[in-house]
């Protein structure tokens, strides 16, 4: 049984946020990836289109998620299903760091508005 200890999680930082990867092929997962996100106050990630479904669960705080141009304020305990092909924006307009948990399938890729492709190392 693969057990990923918190001390073994890999930390990545991009666009002002921190991602702590727990489940991915490097830790023994065959199909899914999962990570905790730490989104500091004032962070506004660039809009990106995802190629895999993401389940985005907010653990702590409040965020504004924009899906295909429609903004929605979410609070701790809310879950957002982000379907493949959806343009996703994440913003923390509050004074407190928000914590999220994201689960997706291996092979996640994001494309920014300018066409730049991002293959997150924590999701592959």
Secondary structure in CASP SS format (residue, H / E / C, confidence):
PFRMAT SS
TARGET T0000
AUTHOR 0000-0000-0000
METHOD secondary structure of the structure
MODEL  1
X C 1.00
X C 1.00
X C 1.00
X C 1.00
X C 1.00
X H 1.00
X H 1.00
X H 1.00
X C 1.00
X E 1.00
X E 1.00
X E 1.00
X E 1.00
X E 1.00
X C 1.00
X C 1.00
X E 1.00
X E 1.00
X E 1.00
X E 1.00
X E 1.00
X E 1.00
X E 1.00
X C 1.00
X H 1.00
X H 1.00
X H 1.00
X C 1.00
X C 1.00
X C 1.00
X C 1.00
X E 1.00
X E 1.00
X E 1.00
X E 1.00
X E 1.00
X E 1.00
X E 1.00
X E 1.00
X C 1.00
X C 1.00
X C 1.00
X C 1.00
X E 1.00
X C 1.00
X C 1.00
X C 1.00
X E 1.00
X E 1.00
X E 1.00
X C 1.00
X C 1.00
X C 1.00
X E 1.00
X E 1.00
X E 1.00
X E 1.00
X E 1.00
X E 1.00
X E 1.00
X C 1.00
X E 1.00
X E 1.00
X E 1.00
X E 1.00
X E 1.00
X E 1.00
X C 1.00
X C 1.00
X E 1.00
X E 1.00
X E 1.00
X E 1.00
X E 1.00
X E 1.00
X C 1.00
X C 1.00
X C 1.00
X E 1.00
X E 1.00
X E 1.00
X E 1.00
X C 1.00
X C 1.00
X C 1.00
X C 1.00
X E 1.00
X E 1.00
X E 1.00
X E 1.00
X E 1.00
X C 1.00
X C 1.00
X C 1.00
X C 1.00
X C 1.00
X C 1.00
X E 1.00
X E 1.00
X E 1.00
X E 1.00
X E 1.00
X E 1.00
X E 1.00
X E 1.00
X C 1.00
X C 1.00
X C 1.00
X C 1.00
X E 1.00
X E 1.00
X E 1.00
X C 1.00
X C 1.00
X C 1.00
X C 1.00
X E 1.00
X E 1.00
X C 1.00
X C 1.00
X H 1.00
X H 1.00
X H 1.00
X C 1.00
END
